[in-house]
Amino acid sequence: MGTMRGTRETIADNHAEVGPALVALTAADLAGVGEELAAYHAYFAPLFARREQRDWAAVYLRGLLTADVPRKNGEALALRLLGAGADAARQVRALQQFIGAGAWDDAALLAAHERLVAETLGEDDGVLILDGSDVPKRGTHSVGVAAQWCGATGKTDNCQAGVFLGYASRQGYTLLDRQLYVPKPWFTDAYAARRRACRLPADRAFQTKAELAAALVEAWHRRGALPATWLVCDEWFGRHQALLDRVAAVGLRYLAEVPRNTHVWPLRERGDARRARPRPRAWVPPRAASGKGRPGTHERLHPDSPSALPLTTVAAQLPGRRWARYRLAEGRKGPIVADFVALRAVASRSGYREGLPGPEVWVLLRRAVPSGEQALGRAGDPERQYYLSNAPAETPLAELIRICGMRWAIECCFAEGQGARGLDDYELRSWPGWHHHMTLVILAHHFLVRLRQRLMDQRHPRPAAPAGAREGGHKTARSRRAPRRTPVAAARDPRPQPG
């Protein structure tokens, strides 16, 4: 299959927004969740070794979800939930110690969380999502803080940068895991005192954001608790070929947004999808005929190979009839639509093998429909986005577009986790403190997901999802309907059972 084609009138109606429609949670909804939250906390309680830890975890979760305070720090939560009596100072210190330096295992909590997400949202063709979330900071003493690109402010700023792994399916979305990015200067001798003060592990080595992202995906794979077929990411992560190789190595199909100057070798001639284009190939140059010089040891692009083309050129050369218009979701002002086309190509390697032929991939091109032209369908010169995918050649265009629309889910997670939930509102300087706090923020968000599902089921009962669907003559991946959500049983031990 060389290209996917469709008419400009094509409107797909089977890949609307991710998961169920959102249900606005009111203050009354949250005020009446005491028993439900207690049962949810009890699911994780066995993973805290000490009774005091279990108690403070319950307080912190309740504070993240219900406390009406300007900032989600330990002092504000303790005073708001426990009162400002004679014992207030001790309680504040105890909660701060629990979150900032407590000896409890984040990994065990997140593994149990992932098993619970499998019950709530899990589908066989679920989608993992990689993205970053940055928090501006004023001081210089918090772990990992540095002058670096800050997505929250849109410029280089003093901030902390986190790498997050999310999950989305037709049932909804949530966060799974997180890692704090620590910039390279922090590992120099000049930062030795600061590393000790922030309790950065002595064996911690510098890792790029792409390496952190790959490690999160590989940890998900090792746990094996939550089904997924796809991974999506934005352009920042998509530009890293080594990351995409590691994603493919664990058996995932990726759909990665990539920079517009990314080069590929299309497999078909422009303007004629029936004519195959010569493929590129790598070779090791032989020794010169004279016998002089050393034989080649490194692969290079064979001189008879065609030239790779930037994606901007590929998009510009496509005839208008190749583009198809699809409905992505129902927005507040009407349907959100975009034009798409997909074609097969050979990717060009980056990194130390830059310019060599890489894997055969799908190139998915997305063209925005300018405001005011959606109804008329006029062509223009709108903004384009570019994606590469290692999905099989028989993958339907409709499936690639559905997966393309899933990346927004992690932006929703960030928006719902910020402010009142504490994702960007904390006062913690230490390495364990940042990770402890983010672990409980992730658990708090999933509690809201479960609450939203329950309210959705009460207000708008949903029919069971079909076992499969057909689009364009191809059968899509079979999705596994998540079991109906039930209250979390306090007696159920989340730890893996022997045998």
N, C-alpha and C positions, 0 to 999 in steps of 0.2 A: 504494500500500500504506500503510495508516494505522497499524496495530499488528501486532505479531507475537504469536501466541497459542499456548498449549499447555496441557496438563493438568498438574496437580501431580504426576502419576506419571511425567511425561516425564523420562527420564534419558539424556542424550546420551553416547555412549561413544567418540566419535571426536575429541574434543579433550582428550586427557589432557595430561600434563606436557610442557613445552617440550623438544624435542630428545630425545636418547637418555637412557636411565636412567644415573644417575651411577655411575661406577666409582671406588671409593676408591683413591687412589694411595698406595702404600706406600713406605717408605724404600728398599726394594729396587728398586721401579720407577724412582725418581729416580736411584738410584746407578748404574744401568746405562744411562744415556742419553747418555753422552759423545759417541759418534759421531753420534747423532741430533741432539744439540744443536749440534755442530760444523757439520753440514750446514745446520741451520736458521739459524745465524749467518752462514754463507757466502752465503745467499740475500740478506742485507742488506748484506754487507761492501762491495760495490762502491759503496755510497752514502756511505761514509766516504772523504774525500779522502786521508787520511794512513794509513800502515800502523800508526802508534801508536794512532790512533783505532780502527781495526779491532780491534787487540789488546785495548785497554781495554774496548771494547764486549763482546767475548767474555767477559772477566773479570767485568764487571758483570752480564751476563745469567746467567752460571753462578752468581754469588753470589746473585742474586735467587731462583734456583730451588733451589740445593742447599746454600748456606752455612747452617750452624746457629749463628747469632749472635743475641744479644738484640736488636740494632737493626741495620737495614739501611742503615748509613751507609758512606761510602767507606773510612774507616779500618778499621772492623770487617771489611768484605769483603776489603780488601787483606791484612790480617794473617791472616785465616782461610784465604784461598786461596793466598797467596804466601809466607806464613811471616813470622816476626819476626826475620829475620837482619840482617846489617849494612846491607843495602840497603832495609830496611823503610820508613824514613822517606821516602826518595825515592819509593818505589812508592806510599805512601799519598798523598803530595802530587800525584803524577801522576794517580792515579785521581780524587782530589777535583777537580783542575783539569779533567779530562775531563768529568765529570758537571756540575760547577758553572759552568764558563765555556767549555767546548769549542765551537769554531766548526764545528758540524756541523748538518745540516739535518733537523730533526724532521719537517717536512712531507713530505719525500721518503721518509723511513722509514715514516711512517704511510700514505702512498699505496701503497707496496709491500706493507705489511701488509694493506691493504684488498683488494688483488688476491689475496693469499694466502687471506684469509678467504672470498673468493668461491669459491675452490676447495674450501675445507674445509666451509663452512656454507651457501654461497649458494643461495637459492631465489627464484623469481620473486615469490612472495608473502611474502618475508622482512619482518621487522619491525624498524624502528629504535626505540630507546628512549632517552628523555632523563631524566636524573636528576642529582642533586647528591651530592657526598660531601665531608664537612667533617672537618677534622683539628684537634683542640684543640692550642694552642701556649701555652707559658709566657711567652715573651718578646714583644717588640714590634718586633723588627728584621727578621723574615722578611717577604718581599714579600707584600702583601695581607692581612697579619694585622690583625685588628681585633675589637672586641667586636661580635658579630653572632650571628644565630641559628645554632646548631650542632646539626645533626642527630645527631651522635655522642653528645652529652650531653643532648639534648632541652631545651635552654634557651639563652638568650643567653650566649655565652661567648667567650673570646679564641681565635680559630681562623682557619685558612685555609679557603676554600670553593672547591671545584672543580666545574665543570659538565662532565658526561661524556655521550658518545653511545655507546650499545651497539647490538648486533645480535643477533637471535634468529631461529631457524628450527626446523624439525622435527629438524635435525641437531645443534643445540646453540646455544651463545651465547658471546659475547666482547665486549670493549670495542673501540671504533674510534678515538675521538678525545677530546680534553680541552682545557679552557681554564680558567685560574685567574681567579676573580672578584676584582677589585680594588675595594674600596669607594670611594665618592665622596670621602671626606676625603683619601684618598691623592693626589688630584690638586690639592690646595690648596697654597699656598706653604709652609704649615707642614710639609709632608712632602717638600719639594724635596730635602733632603739624603738622606733615606731612599730616595727614588726612585733617586737616583744610586748610592747604595751597593748597592741591590738590582738595579741594571742594568735597571730598567724602561725600555723603549724611549721615547725622548723624544717620539715621535709617537703614543704610545698615549693614547687618550681613554677617558673613563669609559663603560662599557657595563653595562647591567643584566644579571642572570642570564638573563632571557628573551631579550635581544638576543644574548648569547653563544650561547645554545642555538640560536637561528635561524641564526646564522653557521655553527655546526657542521653543521647540516642542509644549508645551501646549499653548503658546501664538499664534503660528500658528493655532492651532486647534480652539482657541476661535475666531479668526478673521474669519475663515471659507470662505476665499476669493479664495484660491488657491487649486485646487484638487490635491490629492496625495493618493497613496495606500501603498507605501513602504517607509522605512527608512533604510539607510545603514550607517555604521560607521566602523572605524578601531578598532584594537585590544584594544587600550587604553580605548575607550568608551565601547566596547563590553564586557569587563570584569566586568562591573558594572550591576549586575542583577537588582538592584533597578531602574536604568535608563531604562533598557529594559522593566520592568514591567510598568513603566509610559508611555513608547511609546505604548505598547500594550493597555493600558487603554484608549487611545484616538482613538483606532480603526485602528492603523497602523500595517502593517506587517513589521517586521524588518528582516534584513539579516545582522547580526553583526559578524565581525571577532572576534575571541576569542583566548586566549592563548592556546598553545599546551597542557598544563597540565590540561585543563578543563575536568571535569569528566561527563560522561553521562551513562545512562543505555540503550543499544541498545534493540530494541523490537524484533529482530530476532537473532537466533543463528548464530554464525559465520560459514561460509561455507555452510549454508543451510537456505536460505531466507524463506523457507516454514514453518520452525519450529519457533513458537513463544517462546520468552524468558520470564521467569517469570518477572512480573513487581515489582518494589519496592513499598513499602507503608510505610506511617508514622503511628505512634501510640503513645498513651500516656500510659506509663507503669502502670499497675494496682498496687494496694497496695499488698505488700507481703502476702502470704497465712497465715503467722503467725499473720497478723493484725498489726504488728509493723511498725513503720515508717509512714511518710506522703505519701498520694497518689500522683502520678505524676501529674504535671501541664503543662509540656512542651513536645511538640512532639519530638519523636526521630525516627530514622530509625528502622523499625521492624527487629528483629533478623533473620527472615526467608527471608529477602530481599536479592537478589543477590548483588554482589559487583559492584559498579560503576567502569567504565573503563576510563582511560585517553584517549583523542582523538588520541594521538600517537599510543596507543595500538590498538584502533579501526581501524585506517588506516592500520597498519601493518598486521592485521588479515584478511583484505579483499582480496579475490582472484583477480588475475589480470584481469579476465574476467569482473569484475564489473566496471572497469574504462572505461570511454568513452572520446575520444579526441574531443575537440570543438575548432572552430575558434572564437576568441573573437573580433578581429579587423584586419584591414589591416595596418600594420606598414610600415615604410620606407624601411625596408629590407625584406618585405614579410609578410605573415599572422602571426599574434600573436596567438599561440595556447597553450592550456593547457589540462591536463587530469582532469576529474571530476568524482565524484561518490557522491550519496546522499542516506541517509538512515534515517529511523525514529528512534527516541530515546526519552527517558525521561531525561530532563535536571536535573542537580544537583544544588540545591540552593547554593547561596553564602550569605555572610553577617551573620546576627544574626540567620538565619535558615540554616546555612551551612551544607551541606551533606544530606539534606532532598530532597525528590523528588519534582521537579518543574514541569513546563508545558511540554506537549509533543511537540517536535520540529523536524524540519529537521536538520540533520547534513550534511553540504555540505563540501566536501573535495576537495581541489584544489592542483594539483601536477604540478609543473613547468616541461616543456619539456626542457632538457638541450640543450644548443646551439650545433648545428651540428647533433642532433638526430631527429629534427622535421621531416625531410623527410624520415628517416629510420624507425622511430617509435619504436626504441629500448627502453626497460624499463631500468631504472637505479635507483638511489636513490636520486632523485632531491628534492629540497625544497618544503615543503608543507605549505598550509595555511588552516585554519580551521574556519568554520562559523556555527552559529546557526540561525535558522529562525522559527518564529511562524506561518509561512504560512500554509494554510490548507493542509491536507494529499494528496489531489488530485492535488496539484500544479505541473505542468510539470517541469522536470529537466531543459528544455531549458529556462523556465522563471526564475528560480533561477539563472542560469548562466548569463542571460541578466542583471538581477539586480546586480549581483556580479560585472559586468563590469562597473556599473554606478558610483562607488565611485571615480574613477579617475577624474570625472568632477570637483569636488571641488578643486583638485590640479591644474587643468587648470585655475579655477577662481583665485586662489592665484597667479599663475605664471603671469597671465594677469594683475592682480591688483597691483603687486609689481613694484617697480622702477618708471616707467613713470606715473603710475596711483596713486601712493602714499600710497598703502596698508602697505608698510614697510618703508616708507620714510616720516617722519613727525617730528615735534618738538613741542610737546604739553605735558604739565605736568599734566593738570587737568582731573578730571573724566568727566565733560561735554565736554571738548575739545576732548578727545579720542573718545567718542561716536559720537559727531558731525562730526568729521573728517571721521570716518568709515561709517557713514550713507551716506555722500556725495560720498565717494569712491564706495559704493555699487550702488548708483544711476548712477555714471559715468560708472561703468562696464556694467550695464544693457543698457545704451545708446549705448555702443559699440556692445552689443548683437543684439540690434534692427538694428543698422547700418549694421552689418554683415549679418543679415537676408535679408535686402533690397538688398544688393549687391549680395547675393547668389541668390535671386529670379531673379535679372536682368541677371546674368551671366549663371545660371544653373536652369531654372524653374523646380520646383519639382512637381511630380504628387501627387494627394491627397492621404493621408494615408488610408489604408483599414480599414473598420470598425472592423474587427477581423481577426485573423490568426489561423491556426491550426498547432500544433506541436505534433507529437506522439499520435494523436488521441484525444487530449484534446484541448479545445478552450481556448485561452489566454484571459486575461482581455481586455475588449473593450477599445480602446484608443480614446480619443476625440481629433481630429485634431484641433490645435489652429487656430482661425480665422486669415485670411491673415492680416499681419501687415499693419496698416494704419498710416499716420502721426498723432501724438498726437494733438488733438484739444485743442487750447488754451482756448476755452470757456468752456470746460468740467470741472466741479468742481469735484475734486477727493474725496471730503468729503462725507461720507454716507448721503443719502437723507432721510428726514423724510417719514414715511409711507411706 
